[in-house]
Amino acid sequence: MTIQDAPPITLQIELAGSWLPVCEITRLTPGRGMAALLPDGRQAAVFLDRAGTPYAIDNRDPFTGAQVLSRGLVGTADGRAFVASPLLKQRFDLATGRCLDDDEVSVRAFAVRWT
C-alpha cells in the first residue's frame, strides 16, 4: 500500500459520549486554529500544536462572548500549549481549558483522537 492508497486520517472529538468526526489531518496547520460547528449549534476551536498534538476547546471567549478562540495565537507556557484570545489576550490551556490569567474562568476542553 502506498501513502496515496492509505485512508485519510480524521480528527474526532468526544461529544456526549460518542466520537464526532471533525476534519482530516490535512485541513489543520500546526500552530493555527480552526472552528468546527457542533451538532448542538455550539462551536469548537480545533488546534494542532507545532509538535503535532491535537486539541479542541470551546470556541466562545468567555470574557467577550465572541466565537473567536480558533483565531487566537498558539503558544506555550511552562511546557503547556495555550491559545491567547485575539480580543482581550487571555490565555487558555488547550489541554484543560483553564484560563491562565484568571483562575475562576475556563472553557470546555474536549477529548480528541485520530482515526
matplotlib code that plots the C-alpha trace (Angstrom):
import matplotlib.pyplot as plt

x = [0.0, 1.3, 0.5, -1.9, -3.8, -4.0, -7.3, -7.5, -6.7, -9.6, -9.6, -12.5, -13.8, -15.7, -19.2, -22.0, -20.2, -19.6, -16.9, -17.7, -15.6, -14.4, -11.8, -9.0, -5.5, -4.6, -7.0, -5.1, -2.0, 0.3, 0.2, -3.2, -6.8, -9.9, -13.6, -15.9, -19.7, -21.1, -24.5, -26.0, -25.1, -22.1, -18.6, -15.3, -11.9, -9.6, -5.8, -2.7, 0.3, 3.8, 4.6, 1.6, -0.6, -4.3, -6.6, -10.2, -11.8, -15.0, -14.6, -16.5, -14.4, -16.0, -14.8, -16.5, -19.0, -17.5, -16.7, -13.0, -10.7, -9.9, -8.4, -6.1, -2.3, -1.0, 2.0, 3.4, 3.9, 5.7, 5.6, 1.8, 0.1, -2.3, -4.2, -4.5, -7.8, -7.4, -9.7, -8.5, -5.5, -6.4, -4.6, -6.5, -4.7, -5.5, -5.5, -7.7, -9.5, -8.4, -7.7, -4.0, -4.8, -7.9, -8.2, -12.0, -12.6, -12.3, -13.7, -14.7, -11.9, -12.9, -11.1, -9.7, -8.3, -7.1, -8.7]
y = [0.0, 3.5, 6.7, 7.6, 4.4, 5.0, 6.1, 9.7, 10.4, 12.1, 14.1, 13.3, 15.0, 13.3, 14.8, 13.4, 10.0, 9.4, 10.4, 13.1, 13.3, 16.9, 17.1, 15.3, 16.0, 17.7, 20.5, 21.5, 23.8, 23.4, 26.4, 27.7, 27.0, 26.1, 26.5, 23.5, 23.7, 21.0, 19.3, 21.3, 24.6, 25.4, 25.7, 24.0, 25.5, 22.8, 23.1, 21.2, 22.4, 22.5, 19.1, 17.6, 17.2, 17.9, 19.8, 21.0, 23.6, 25.7, 28.5, 31.0, 33.6, 33.7, 37.3, 38.8, 36.1, 36.1, 32.9, 33.7, 31.4, 29.4, 32.7, 33.2, 32.9, 29.5, 29.3, 27.5, 28.5, 26.2, 23.4, 23.7, 24.6, 27.6, 29.9, 33.6, 35.2, 37.6, 40.1, 40.6, 38.3, 36.0, 32.6, 29.3, 26.0, 23.8, 20.5, 21.7, 24.8, 26.7, 30.4, 31.0, 34.7, 34.2, 31.1, 31.5, 31.2, 28.2, 26.9, 23.3, 21.1, 18.1, 14.8, 14.2, 11.3, 10.5, 7.6]
z = [0.0, -0.9, 1.0, -1.8, -1.1, 2.7, 4.1, 5.3, 8.9, 10.7, 13.9, 16.1, 19.3, 22.1, 22.4, 24.6, 25.0, 21.2, 18.8, 16.2, 13.1, 12.6, 9.8, 8.0, 9.3, 6.1, 6.9, 10.1, 10.1, 13.1, 15.3, 13.9, 14.9, 13.0, 14.1, 13.9, 14.1, 16.5, 16.1, 19.0, 17.4, 19.6, 18.1, 19.0, 18.3, 17.0, 17.1, 16.1, 18.0, 16.4, 17.9, 16.1, 19.2, 18.6, 20.9, 21.0, 23.3, 23.1, 20.5, 22.7, 24.5, 28.0, 28.5, 25.4, 24.3, 20.8, 18.9, 18.3, 20.2, 17.0, 15.6, 18.6, 18.9, 19.9, 22.2, 25.2, 28.9, 31.3, 28.7, 28.2, 25.0, 25.1, 22.8, 23.5, 22.7, 19.7, 21.5, 25.1, 25.0, 27.9, 27.5, 27.7, 28.3, 25.3, 27.3, 30.2, 29.0, 32.2, 31.8, 32.7, 33.5, 35.7, 37.9, 38.1, 34.3, 32.0, 28.7, 27.9, 26.7, 24.5, 24.3, 20.9, 18.9, 15.4, 13.4]

ax = plt.figure().add_subplot(projection="3d")
ax.plot(x, y, z, "-o")
ax.set_aspect("equal")
plt.show()
